Amino acid sequence: MNEINLRNYAYLGDALWELFIREKTILKTNNAQKLHKLTTDNVKTQFQCDLLHFLESYLTEEELEITRRARNLPIPIGRRSIQAEYRQATAFETIIGWLYMHNKDRFYELLKLAETQLKI
């Protein structure tokens, strides 16, 4: 398999995480406004940042290296406080995308761990 750019793993991870959350939230309500709030609470930058911190103790050395590299990607956000959160969220999305492509069992294992932290 050709190696994929870390940004592309993050792009994939973002879509996978959004789908995972939507699969959970559609079971909770039929109200569109509540559905949107439940979804956005679990996909926003701050939540993904917190989730990465929670998951770090479960990550392997290789996975930690992927997240470290992803945190160091140049990003187009100006304010430092937002930039730090955005970098963490990008690292979270990257490891989700990377695991999906390289180790589906581990991908599902981390999703199960992450599910314990959802705001649903």
C-alpha positions, 0 to 999 in steps of 0.5 A, spaced: 500 500 500 502 506 498 503 511 504 498 516 504 499 523 507 498 525 514 493 530 512 489 525 508 489 520 514 486 526 518 481 528 512 479 520 512 478 520 520 474 526 520 469 523 516 469 516 519 468 520 526 463 524 524 459 518 521 460 514 527 457 520 531 451 520 527 450 513 527 450 514 535 446 520 535 440 518 530 438 513 535 437 518 541 432 523 538 428 525 532 428 532 533 433 535 528 435 541 533 437 536 538 440 531 533 445 537 531 447 539 538 448 532 540 452 531 533 456 537 534 458 536 541 461 530 539 465 532 533 467 539 535 475 541 536 475 541 544 472 535 544 476 531 540 482 534 543 480 532 550 478 525 547 485 524 544 488 526 551 484 520 554 486 515 549 493 517 549 494 512 555 492 506 550 496 508 544 502 504 542 508 507 541 507 507 533 500 510 534 503 516 539 508 517 533 503 518 528 499 523 533 506 527 534 507 527 527 500 530 526 500 535 531 506 538 528 503 539 521 502 546 519 495 549 520 492 555 517 489 557 524 492 564 527 490 564 534 495 560 539 489 557 543 485 555 538 491 553 534 493 548 540 486 545 540 486 544 532 493 541 532 490 536 537 484 535 534 487 534 527 492 528 531 485 525 533 482 525 526 489 522 523 490 516 528 482 514 526 484 515 519 490 511 519 488 505 524 482 505 519 487 504 513 492 499 517 488 496 522 481 495 522 481 491 529 485 496 533 480 502 529 474 499 532 477 498 539 479 505 540 472 507 537 469 503 543 474 506 548 472 513 545 465 511 546 465 511 553 467 519 553 461 521 548 456 526 550 450 523 548 
